[in-house]
C-alpha cells in the first residue's frame, strides 16, 4: 500500500501539469476555428448610378473598414465598425452619428454574401450582385 500511494500521487501531479506552449497552441487553434478576416470587394447595385464599388475589410482585431465608391459620380464614402462572427453570420456594428448594423454570410473561404438590414438574404434577379469576393493582394 505504501508503494501505491506515491505512484497515484505522481499520476495526479503529471496529469495536472500544463505547459505554456500547450495553452498558446490551444489559443491559436481556437482563434483559427472561430476567427475570420480578410478583404472582399464587389460591384453592388445602385438605384440611380451604374453601381457601387464596395470594398470591405474584416481585420483580425475585429475592426471593420468599408469604402463605397458610387460610379458615375464623384462620391466616395468610408466607414468603420466592429465585427463579430456567429457560425457563418458576420455582424458589423457601426457607432457614431448613424448607429446601424450590416450583415454578411460566409459562403465559402473566398466569398461572402451581403445581407439585407435584418440579416436575411437578398433575393431576386440582383441577388448575385451582392456576392463579394476575397481580394488577393499582397496586403492580405
DSSP file (Angstrom, degrees, kcal/mol; ACC not computed):
  #  RESIDUE AA STRUCTURE BP1 BP2  ACC     N-H-->O    O-->H-N    N-H-->O    O-->H-N    TCO  KAPPA ALPHA  PHI   PSI    X-CA   Y-CA   Z-CA
    1    1 A X     >        0   0    0      0, 0.0     4,-1.6     0, 0.0     3,-0.3   0.000 360.0 360.0 360.0 -38.0    0.0    0.0    0.0
    2    2 A X  H  >  +     0   0    0      1,-0.2     4,-0.9     2,-0.2     3,-0.0   0.885 360.0  48.9 -60.2 -38.5    2.9    2.4    0.8
    3    3 A X  H  > S+     0   0    0      1,-0.2     4,-0.9     2,-0.2    -1,-0.2   0.765 106.8  56.0 -73.9 -25.1    4.3    1.9   -2.7
    4    4 A X  H  > S+     0   0    0     -3,-0.3     4,-2.4     2,-0.2     5,-0.2   0.869  97.6  61.8 -75.8 -37.8    0.9    2.6   -4.4
    5    5 A X  H  X S+     0   0    0     -4,-1.6     4,-2.5     1,-0.2     5,-0.2   0.930 105.2  45.0 -59.2 -49.8    0.3    6.0   -2.8
    6    6 A X  H  X S+     0   0    0     -4,-0.9     4,-2.3     1,-0.2    -1,-0.2   0.868 111.5  55.8 -61.8 -32.7    3.4    7.7   -4.4
    7    7 A X  H  X S+     0   0    0     -4,-0.9     4,-1.8     2,-0.2    -2,-0.2   0.949 111.3  41.4 -62.6 -49.2    2.5    6.1   -7.7
    8    8 A X  H  X S+     0   0    0     -4,-2.4     4,-2.4     1,-0.2    -2,-0.2   0.872 112.8  54.6 -66.9 -37.4   -1.0    7.6   -7.7
    9    9 A X  H  X S+     0   0    0     -4,-2.5     4,-2.4    -5,-0.2    -1,-0.2   0.901 107.8  50.5 -61.7 -40.6    0.3   10.9   -6.4
   10   10 A X  H  X S+     0   0    0     -4,-2.3     4,-2.4     2,-0.2    -2,-0.2   0.888 109.8  50.1 -62.9 -40.9    2.8   11.0   -9.4
   11   11 A X  H  X S+     0   0    0     -4,-1.8     4,-2.4     2,-0.2    -2,-0.2   0.916 111.2  48.6 -64.9 -43.3    0.0   10.3  -11.9
   12   12 A X  H  X S+     0   0    0     -4,-2.4     4,-1.5     2,-0.2    -2,-0.2   0.930 113.7  46.1 -63.3 -46.0   -2.2   13.1  -10.4
   13   13 A X  H  X S+     0   0    0     -4,-2.4     4,-0.8     1,-0.2    -2,-0.2   0.903 113.1  49.9 -63.8 -41.6    0.7   15.6  -10.5
   14   14 A X  H >< S+     0   0    0     -4,-2.4     3,-0.6     1,-0.2    -1,-0.2   0.900 110.6  49.1 -64.4 -41.1    1.6   14.7  -14.0
   15   15 A X  H 3< S+     0   0    0     -4,-2.4    -1,-0.2     1,-0.2    -2,-0.2   0.774 110.6  50.8 -72.5 -24.7   -1.9   15.0  -15.3
   16   16 A X  H 3< S+     0   0    0     -4,-1.5    -1,-0.2    -5,-0.2    -2,-0.2   0.601  86.1 108.8 -85.5 -11.9   -2.4   18.4  -13.7
   17   17 A X    <<  -     0   0    0     -4,-0.8     2,-0.4    -3,-0.6    -3,-0.0  -0.413  48.1-174.5 -67.4 136.2    0.9   19.8  -15.2
   18   18 A X        -     0   0    0     -2,-0.1     2,-0.3     4,-0.0    -2,-0.0  -0.975  12.6-145.0-131.0 149.5    0.4   22.3  -18.0
   19   19 A X     >  -     0   0    0     -2,-0.4     4,-1.6     1,-0.1     5,-0.2  -0.828  20.2-126.5-111.0 152.3    2.9   23.9  -20.3
   20   20 A X  H  > S+     0   0    0     -2,-0.3     4,-2.0     1,-0.2     5,-0.2   0.888 110.2  55.2 -60.9 -40.4    2.9   27.5  -21.6
   21   21 A X  H  > S+     0   0    0      1,-0.2     4,-2.8     2,-0.2    -1,-0.2   0.889 103.7  54.9 -62.2 -39.2    3.3   26.2  -25.2
   22   22 A X  H  > S+     0   0    0      1,-0.2     4,-2.3     2,-0.2    -1,-0.2   0.921 108.8  46.5 -61.9 -44.7    0.2   24.0  -24.9
   23   23 A X  H  X S+     0   0    0     -4,-1.6     4,-2.1     2,-0.2    -1,-0.2   0.870 112.6  50.8 -68.3 -34.3   -2.0   26.8  -23.8
   24   24 A X  H  X S+     0   0    0     -4,-2.0     4,-2.4     2,-0.2    -2,-0.2   0.924 110.6  49.1 -66.0 -43.7   -0.7   29.1  -26.6
   25   25 A X  H  X S+     0   0    0     -4,-2.8     4,-2.3     1,-0.2    -2,-0.2   0.897 110.6  50.5 -62.6 -40.1   -1.3   26.3  -29.2
   26   26 A X  H  X S+     0   0    0     -4,-2.3     4,-2.4     2,-0.2    -1,-0.2   0.911 110.1  50.0 -64.2 -41.3   -4.9   25.9  -27.9
   27   27 A X  H  X S+     0   0    0     -4,-2.1     4,-2.3     2,-0.2    -2,-0.2   0.911 111.1  49.3 -63.2 -42.0   -5.5   29.6  -28.1
   28   28 A X  H  X S+     0   0    0     -4,-2.4     4,-2.3     2,-0.2    -2,-0.2   0.905 110.7  50.4 -63.0 -41.6   -4.2   29.7  -31.7
   29   29 A X  H  X S+     0   0    0     -4,-2.3     4,-2.1     2,-0.2    -2,-0.2   0.924 111.3  47.7 -62.7 -44.9   -6.4   26.7  -32.6
   30   30 A X  H  X S+     0   0    0     -4,-2.4     4,-2.9     1,-0.2     5,-0.3   0.896 110.5  52.6 -63.5 -39.3   -9.5   28.4  -31.2
   31   31 A X  H  X S+     0   0    0     -4,-2.3     4,-2.5     1,-0.2    -1,-0.2   0.915 110.4  47.7 -62.5 -42.4   -8.6   31.6  -33.0
   32   32 A X  H  < S+     0   0    0     -4,-2.3    -1,-0.2     2,-0.2    -2,-0.2   0.870 115.2  45.1 -67.4 -36.4   -8.4   29.8  -36.3
   33   33 A X  H  < S+     0   0    0     -4,-2.1    -2,-0.2    -5,-0.2    -1,-0.2   0.939 127.8  26.8 -71.5 -46.7  -11.7   27.9  -35.7
   34   34 A X  H  < S+     0   0    0     -4,-2.9    -2,-0.2    -5,-0.2    -3,-0.2   0.634 106.0  92.3 -92.9 -15.5  -13.6   31.0  -34.6
   35   35 A X     <  +     0   0    0     -4,-2.5     2,-0.3    -5,-0.3    25,-0.1  -0.253  45.7 178.1 -81.3 167.0  -11.7   33.7  -36.3
   36   36 A X        +     0   0    0     23,-0.1     2,-0.3    24,-0.1    26,-0.2  -0.916   9.7 151.5-162.9 136.9  -12.3   35.3  -39.7
   37   37 A X        +     0   0    0     -2,-0.3     2,-0.2    24,-0.1    22,-0.2  -0.984  11.4 108.0-161.1 168.1  -10.6   38.0  -41.5
   38   38 A X  E     -A   58   0A   0     20,-2.3    20,-3.2    -2,-0.3     2,-0.4  -0.715  55.4 -85.9 143.2 167.8   -9.9   39.3  -45.0
   39   39 A X  E     -A   57   0A   0     96,-0.3    96,-3.5    18,-0.2     2,-0.3  -0.904  39.8-177.5-109.2 136.1  -10.6   41.9  -47.6
   40   40 A X  E     -AB  56 134A   0     16,-2.9    16,-3.0    -2,-0.4     2,-0.3  -0.944   2.0-178.2-132.6 150.9  -13.5   41.5  -50.0
   41   41 A X  E     +AB  55 133A   0     92,-2.3    92,-2.4    -2,-0.3     2,-0.3  -0.982  10.3 145.0-148.5 160.2  -14.8   43.5  -52.9
   42   42 A X  E     -A   54   0A   0     12,-1.9    12,-2.9    -2,-0.3     2,-0.6  -0.975  47.0 -95.2-176.4 175.7  -17.6   43.6  -55.5
   43   43 A X  E     -A   53   0A   0     -2,-0.3    10,-0.2    88,-0.3     2,-0.2  -0.939  40.9-168.5-111.7 110.8  -19.9   45.8  -57.5
   44   44 A X  E     -A   52   0A   0      8,-2.9     8,-2.8    -2,-0.6    86,-0.1  -0.640  29.3 -91.0 -99.0 157.9  -23.3   46.2  -55.8
   45   45 A X        -     0   0    0     -2,-0.2     2,-0.4     6,-0.2     6,-0.1  -0.220  34.7-160.2 -65.4 155.2  -26.4   47.6  -57.4
   46   46 A X        -     0   0    0      3,-0.4     3,-0.5     4,-0.1    -1,-0.0  -0.998  17.1-141.8-136.9 136.1  -27.3   51.3  -57.2
   47   47 A X  S    S+     0   0    0     -2,-0.4    -1,-0.1     1,-0.2    -2,-0.0   0.843 100.3  18.9 -67.7 -34.2  -30.7   52.8  -57.7
   48   48 A X  S    S+     0   0    0      3,-0.0     2,-0.3     0, 0.0    -1,-0.2   0.028 121.3  49.8-132.2  30.0  -29.5   56.0  -59.5
   49   49 A X  S    S-     0   0    0     -3,-0.5    -3,-0.4    24,-0.0    23,-0.1  -0.954  91.6 -94.6-154.1 169.9  -26.0   55.2  -60.8
   50   50 A X  S    S-     0   0    0     21,-0.5     2,-0.3    -2,-0.3    -4,-0.1   0.723  89.6 -55.9 -64.5 -20.9  -24.2   52.4  -62.7
   51   51 A X        -     0   0    0     20,-0.4    20,-2.5    -6,-0.1     2,-0.5  -0.881  46.5 -99.2 160.4 169.4  -23.1   50.6  -59.5
   52   52 A X  E     -AC  44  70A   0     -8,-2.8    -8,-2.9    -2,-0.3     2,-0.8  -0.971  23.7-144.9-119.7 118.0  -21.3   50.9  -56.2
   53   53 A X  E     -AC  43  69A   0     16,-2.7    16,-2.2    -2,-0.5     2,-0.5  -0.744  26.9-166.9 -80.8 112.5  -17.8   49.5  -55.9
   54   54 A X  E     -AC  42  68A   0    -12,-2.9   -12,-1.9    -2,-0.8     2,-0.4  -0.891  14.2-178.7-110.2 128.4  -17.7   48.2  -52.4
   55   55 A X  E     +AC  41  67A   0     12,-2.5    12,-2.6    -2,-0.5     2,-0.3  -0.995   7.5 179.2-124.8 127.1  -14.5   47.2  -50.6
   56   56 A X  E     -AC  40  66A   0    -16,-3.0   -16,-2.9    -2,-0.4     2,-0.4  -0.940  10.7-162.8-127.7 150.5  -14.7   45.7  -47.1
   57   57 A X  E     -AC  39  65A   0      8,-2.3     8,-2.1    -2,-0.3     2,-0.8  -0.982   6.9-161.7-137.8 123.4  -12.0   44.5  -44.7
   58   58 A X  E     -AC  38  64A   0    -20,-3.2   -20,-2.3    -2,-0.4     6,-0.2  -0.898  21.9-155.2-101.9 103.3  -12.5   42.3  -41.6
   59   59 A X    >   -     0   0    0      4,-2.9     3,-1.8    -2,-0.8    24,-0.1  -0.445  24.9-117.5 -79.5 152.7   -9.4   42.8  -39.5
   60   60 A X  T 3  S+     0   0    0      1,-0.3    -1,-0.1     2,-0.1   -24,-0.1   0.736 114.2  63.5 -60.6 -22.0   -8.2   40.1  -37.1
   61   61 A X  T 3  S-     0   0    0      2,-0.1    -1,-0.3     1,-0.0     3,-0.1   0.211 123.2-103.6 -88.4  17.0   -8.7   42.6  -34.2
   62   62 A X  S <  S+     0   0    0     -3,-1.8    21,-2.3     1,-0.3     2,-0.3   0.583  77.7 137.9  72.7  13.8  -12.4   42.8  -35.0
   63   63 A X  E     - D   0  82A   0     19,-0.2    -4,-2.9    -4,-0.0     2,-0.4  -0.702  39.1-154.5 -88.0 145.1  -12.3   46.1  -36.8
   64   64 A X  E     -CD  58  81A   0     17,-2.7    17,-2.0    -2,-0.3     2,-0.4  -0.971   8.3-170.2-121.5 132.5  -14.3   46.5  -40.0
   65   65 A X  E     -CD  57  80A   0     -8,-2.1    -8,-2.3    -2,-0.4     2,-0.4  -0.983   5.7-176.0-124.9 135.2  -13.4   49.0  -42.7
   66   66 A X  E     -CD  56  79A   0     13,-2.5    13,-2.2    -2,-0.4     2,-0.4  -0.995   9.9-173.9-135.7 136.4  -15.6   49.8  -45.7
   67   67 A X  E     -CD  55  78A   0    -12,-2.6   -12,-2.5    -2,-0.4     2,-0.5  -0.997   5.9-169.8-129.2 127.8  -15.2   52.0  -48.7
   68   68 A X  E     -CD  54  77A   0      9,-3.0     9,-2.9    -2,-0.4     2,-0.5  -0.974   1.1-170.1-118.3 125.6  -18.1   52.7  -51.2
   69   69 A X  E     -CD  53  76A   0    -16,-2.2   -16,-2.7    -2,-0.5     2,-0.7  -0.965  14.7-146.3-117.6 117.4  -17.4   54.4  -54.5
   70   70 A X  E > > -CD  52  75A   0      5,-2.3     3,-1.4    -2,-0.5     5,-0.7  -0.729  22.0-132.2 -84.9 113.9  -20.5   55.4  -56.4
   71   71 A X  T 3 5S+     0   0    0    -20,-2.5   -21,-0.5    -2,-0.7   -20,-0.4  -0.353  87.7  26.0 -68.7 143.9  -19.7   55.0  -60.1
   72   72 A X  T 3 5S+     0   0    0      1,-0.3     2,-0.3   -23,-0.1    -1,-0.2   0.466 115.2  74.7  83.2   1.4  -20.6   57.9  -62.4
   73   73 A X  T < 5S-     0   0    0     -3,-1.4     2,-0.3     2,-0.2    -1,-0.3  -0.881  87.4-117.1-134.6 167.0  -20.3   60.4  -59.5
   74   74 A X  T   5S+     0   0    0     -2,-0.3     2,-0.5    -3,-0.1    -3,-0.1  -0.334  73.7 127.1 -97.4  50.3  -17.6   61.9  -57.5
   75   75 A X  E   < +D   70   0A   0     -5,-0.7    -5,-2.3    -2,-0.3     2,-0.4  -0.936  25.4 160.7-117.9 124.2  -18.8   60.2  -54.4
   76   76 A X  E     -D   69   0A   0     -2,-0.5     2,-0.4    -7,-0.2    -7,-0.2  -0.990  12.7-173.4-140.5 130.4  -16.7   58.0  -52.2
   77   77 A X  E     -D   68   0A   0     -9,-2.9    -9,-3.0    -2,-0.4     2,-0.3  -0.942   5.5-166.1-127.5 146.4  -17.6   57.1  -48.6
   78   78 A X  E     +D   67   0A   0     -2,-0.4     2,-0.3   -11,-0.2   -11,-0.2  -0.957   9.8 173.5-128.2 150.2  -15.7   55.3  -45.8
   79   79 A X  E     -D   66   0A   0    -13,-2.2   -13,-2.5    -2,-0.3     2,-0.3  -0.984  13.1-154.3-150.3 155.9  -16.9   53.9  -42.6
   80   80 A X  E     +D   65   0A   0     -2,-0.3    15,-0.4   -15,-0.2     2,-0.3  -0.942  21.7 149.0-131.4 155.3  -15.5   51.8  -39.7
   81   81 A X  E     -D   64   0A   0    -17,-2.0   -17,-2.7    -2,-0.3     2,-0.4  -0.879  43.6 -89.8-160.4-168.7  -17.1   49.5  -37.2
   82   82 A X  E     -DE  63  93A   0     11,-2.1    11,-3.1    -2,-0.3     2,-0.3  -0.970  36.9-155.3-120.8 136.6  -16.6   46.4  -35.1
   83   83 A X  E     - E   0  92A   0    -21,-2.3     2,-0.3    -2,-0.4     9,-0.2  -0.800  10.3-174.3-114.3 154.9  -17.5   42.9  -36.4
   84   84 A X  E     - E   0  91A   0      7,-2.0     7,-2.6    -2,-0.3     2,-0.4  -0.977  14.8-139.1-141.9 155.1  -18.4   39.6  -34.7
   85   85 A X  E     + E   0  90A   0     -2,-0.3     2,-0.4     5,-0.2     5,-0.2  -0.941  17.1 176.9-120.8 135.5  -18.9   36.2  -36.1
   86   86 A X  E >  S- E   0  89A   0      3,-2.5     3,-2.5    -2,-0.4     2,-0.3  -0.924  71.5 -51.9-136.1 110.3  -21.6   33.6  -35.1
   87   87 A X  T 3  S-     0   0    0     -2,-0.4     0, 0.0     1,-0.3     0, 0.0  -0.462 123.0 -22.3  56.0-119.2  -21.4   30.4  -37.2
   88   88 A X  T 3  S+     0   0    0     -2,-0.3    18,-3.1    -3,-0.1     2,-0.5   0.312 117.2 101.3-102.2   9.5  -21.5   31.8  -40.8
   89   89 A X  E <   -EF  86 105A   0     -3,-2.5    -3,-2.5    16,-0.2     2,-0.5  -0.826  52.8-163.5 -98.9 128.7  -23.1   35.1  -39.9
   90   90 A X  E     -EF  85 104A   0     14,-3.2    14,-2.3    -2,-0.5     2,-0.5  -0.950   6.5-167.1-108.4 125.1  -20.9   38.3  -39.7
   91   91 A X  E     -EF  84 103A   0     -7,-2.6    -7,-2.0    -2,-0.5     2,-0.5  -0.956   2.7-161.6-115.0 127.9  -22.5   41.2  -37.9
   92   92 A X  E     -EF  83 102A   0     10,-3.0    10,-1.8    -2,-0.5     2,-0.6  -0.937   3.8-157.5-110.7 127.5  -20.9   44.7  -38.2
   93   93 A X  E     -EF  82 101A   0    -11,-3.1   -11,-2.1    -2,-0.5     2,-0.5  -0.920   5.8-164.8-105.6 122.3  -21.9   47.3  -35.6
   94   94 A X  E     - F   0 100A   0      6,-3.0     6,-1.2    -2,-0.6     2,-0.2  -0.903   8.2-177.3-103.5 130.6  -21.4   50.9  -36.6
   95   95 A X        +     0   0    0     -2,-0.5     2,-0.4   -15,-0.4     3,-0.3  -0.663  39.8  67.6-114.0 177.9  -21.4   53.5  -33.9
   96   96 A X  S >  S-     0   0    0     -2,-0.2     3,-0.5     1,-0.2    -2,-0.0  -0.892 105.7 -12.3 115.5-146.4  -21.1   57.3  -34.3
   97   97 A X  T 3  S+     0   0    0     -2,-0.4     2,-0.4     1,-0.3    -1,-0.2   0.865 141.1  28.2 -63.6 -37.6  -23.6   59.7  -35.9
   98   98 A X  T 3  S-     0   0    0     -3,-0.3    -1,-0.3     2,-0.0     2,-0.1  -0.704  80.3-160.3-127.1  78.8  -25.7   57.0  -37.5
   99   99 A X    <   +     0   0    0     -3,-0.5     2,-0.3    -2,-0.4    -4,-0.2  -0.402  33.8 134.3 -63.3 129.7  -25.5   53.8  -35.4
  100  100 A X  E     -F   94   0A   0     -6,-1.2    -6,-3.0    -2,-0.1     2,-0.3  -0.935  44.1-116.9-159.3 179.0  -26.6   50.8  -37.5
  101  101 A X  E     -F   93   0A   0     -2,-0.3     2,-0.3    -8,-0.2    -8,-0.2  -0.905  11.7-160.2-126.5 156.0  -25.6   47.3  -38.4
  102  102 A X  E     -F   92   0A   0    -10,-1.8   -10,-3.0    -2,-0.3     2,-0.4  -0.983  14.0-152.6-131.8 145.3  -24.6   45.5  -41.6
  103  103 A X  E     +F   91   0A   0     12,-0.4    12,-2.8    -2,-0.3     2,-0.3  -0.934  13.4 177.8-125.0 143.4  -24.8   41.7  -42.1
  104  104 A X  E     -FG  90 114A   0    -14,-2.3   -14,-3.2    -2,-0.4     2,-0.4  -0.969  18.0-143.7-136.5 152.7  -22.9   39.2  -44.2
  105  105 A X  E     -FG  89 113A   0      8,-2.4     8,-2.9    -2,-0.3     2,-0.7  -0.973  21.3-126.8-116.1 133.3  -23.0   35.5  -44.7
  106  106 A X  E     + G   0 112A   0    -18,-3.1     6,-0.2    -2,-0.4     3,-0.1  -0.701  28.9 176.8 -77.3 116.4  -19.8   33.5  -45.2
  107  107 A X  E     -     0   0A   0      4,-2.0     2,-0.3    -2,-0.7     5,-0.2   0.904  65.2 -36.9 -85.1 -49.6  -20.5   31.4  -48.4
  108  108 A X  E >  S- G   0 111A   0      3,-1.8     3,-0.9     0, 0.0    -1,-0.4  -0.882  78.6 -71.1-158.2-172.8  -17.0   29.9  -48.5
  109  109 A X  T 3  S+     0   0    0     -2,-0.3     3,-0.1     1,-0.2    -3,-0.0   0.673 131.9  37.0 -67.3 -14.1  -13.4   30.9  -47.9
  110  110 A X  T 3  S+     0   0    0      1,-0.1    24,-2.8    23,-0.1     2,-0.4   0.462 114.3  53.6-112.8  -4.2  -13.4   33.2  -50.9
  111  111 A X  E <   -GH 108 133A   0     -3,-0.9    -4,-2.0    22,-0.2    -3,-1.8  -0.994  49.6-177.0-141.1 136.0  -16.9   34.6  -50.9
  112  112 A X  E     -GH 106 132A   0     20,-2.3    20,-3.2    -2,-0.4     2,-0.5  -0.940  20.9-137.1-123.6 154.4  -19.3   36.4  -48.6
  113  113 A X  E     -GH 105 131A   0     -8,-2.9    -8,-2.4    -2,-0.3     2,-0.3  -0.944  14.7-131.8-113.3 126.6  -22.8   37.5  -49.3
  114  114 A X  E     -G  104   0A   0     16,-3.2     8,-0.5    -2,-0.5   -10,-0.2  -0.612  28.7-155.5 -73.2 132.3  -24.1   40.9  -48.3
  115  115 A X  B     -I  121   0B   0    -12,-2.8   -12,-0.4    -2,-0.3     6,-0.2  -0.585  19.0 -95.5-106.0 169.2  -27.5   40.5  -46.5
  116  116 A X    >   -     0   0    0      4,-3.1     3,-1.9    -2,-0.2   -13,-0.2  -0.115  51.9 -83.2 -75.7-178.5  -30.3   43.0  -46.0
  117  117 A X  T 3  S+     0   0    0      1,-0.3   -16,-0.1     2,-0.1    -1,-0.1   0.590 129.9  49.5 -65.0 -12.3  -30.8   45.2  -43.0
  118  118 A X  T 3  S-     0   0    0      2,-0.2    -1,-0.3   -15,-0.1     3,-0.1   0.381 121.4-102.1-105.8   1.9  -32.5   42.4  -41.0
  119  119 A X  S <  S+     0   0    0     -3,-1.9     2,-0.3     1,-0.3    -2,-0.1   0.639  80.1 130.1  88.6  15.3  -29.8   39.8  -41.7
  120  120 A X        -     0   0    0      1,-0.1    -4,-3.1   -17,-0.0    -1,-0.3  -0.745  65.1 -95.9-102.0 150.5  -31.8   38.0  -44.4
  121  121 A X  B     -I  115   0B   0     -2,-0.3     2,-0.6    -6,-0.2    -6,-0.1  -0.299  35.3-119.3 -61.5 146.3  -30.5   37.0  -47.9
  122  122 A X        -     0   0    0     -8,-0.5     2,-0.2     5,-0.2     8,-0.1  -0.800  38.3-167.3 -87.6 122.4  -31.3   39.4  -50.7
  123  123 A X        +     0   0    0     -2,-0.6     3,-0.3     3,-0.1     2,-0.2  -0.512  34.5  60.7-106.1 173.2  -33.4   37.5  -53.3
  124  124 A X  S >  S-     0   0    0      1,-0.2     3,-1.6    -2,-0.2     4,-0.3  -0.495 100.7 -40.8 105.3-173.6  -34.4   38.2  -56.8
  125  125 A X  T 3  S+     0   0    0      1,-0.3     3,-0.3    -2,-0.2    -1,-0.2   0.698 135.0  49.3 -66.3 -19.8  -32.6   38.9  -60.1
  126  126 A X  T >  S+     0   0    0     -3,-0.3     3,-1.7     1,-0.2     4,-0.4   0.368  77.2 105.3 -99.0   4.9  -29.9   41.0  -58.5
  127  127 A X  G X  S+     0   0    0     -3,-1.6     3,-1.6     1,-0.3    -1,-0.2   0.855  75.6  57.0 -55.0 -38.7  -29.1   38.6  -55.7
  128  128 A X  G >  S+     0   0    0     -3,-0.3     3,-1.3    -4,-0.3    -1,-0.3   0.734  93.5  68.9 -66.9 -21.7  -25.8   37.6  -57.3
  129  129 A X  G <  S+     0   0    0     -3,-1.7    -1,-0.3     1,-0.3    -2,-0.2   0.605  89.8  64.6 -71.6 -10.8  -24.7   41.2  -57.3
  130  130 A X  G <  S+     0   0    0     -3,-1.6   -16,-3.2    -4,-0.4     2,-0.5   0.204  76.3 106.7 -99.5  15.0  -24.4   41.1  -53.5
  131  131 A X  E <   - H   0 113A   0     -3,-1.3     2,-0.4   -18,-0.2   -88,-0.3  -0.830  54.8-159.9 -92.8 130.0  -21.6   38.5  -53.5
  132  132 A X  E     - H   0 112A   0    -20,-3.2   -20,-2.3    -2,-0.5     2,-0.3  -0.921   7.2-143.3-112.3 136.0  -18.2   39.9  -52.6
  133  133 A X  E     -BH  41 111A   0    -92,-2.4   -92,-2.3    -2,-0.4   -22,-0.2  -0.732  25.3-101.8-101.2 146.2  -15.0   38.0  -53.5
  134  134 A X  E     -B   40   0A   0    -24,-2.8     2,-0.3    -2,-0.3   -94,-0.3  -0.425  37.9-123.3 -65.3 133.5  -11.9   37.8  -51.4
  135  135 A X        -     0   0    0    -96,-3.5     2,-0.7    -2,-0.1   -96,-0.3  -0.607  13.6-152.2 -79.2 137.0   -9.2   40.2  -52.6
  136  136 A X        +     0   0    0     -2,-0.3     2,-0.3     3,-0.0    -1,-0.1  -0.666  42.7 136.8-110.5  73.6   -5.9   38.6  -53.4
  137  137 A X    >   -     0   0    0     -2,-0.7     3,-1.8   -98,-0.1   -98,-0.1  -0.738  68.6-107.4-115.4 166.3   -3.4   41.4  -52.8
  138  138 A X  T 3  S+     0   0    0      1,-0.3    -1,-0.0    -2,-0.3    -2,-0.0   0.674 114.4  68.4 -66.6 -15.9    0.0   41.3  -51.1
  139  139 A X  T 3         0   0    0      1,-0.2    -1,-0.3     0, 0.0    -3,-0.0   0.577 360.0 360.0 -79.0  -9.0   -1.6   43.1  -48.1
  140  140 A X    <         0   0    0     -3,-1.8    -1,-0.2  -101,-0.0    -2,-0.2   0.427 360.0 360.0 -99.1 360.0   -3.7   40.1  -47.1
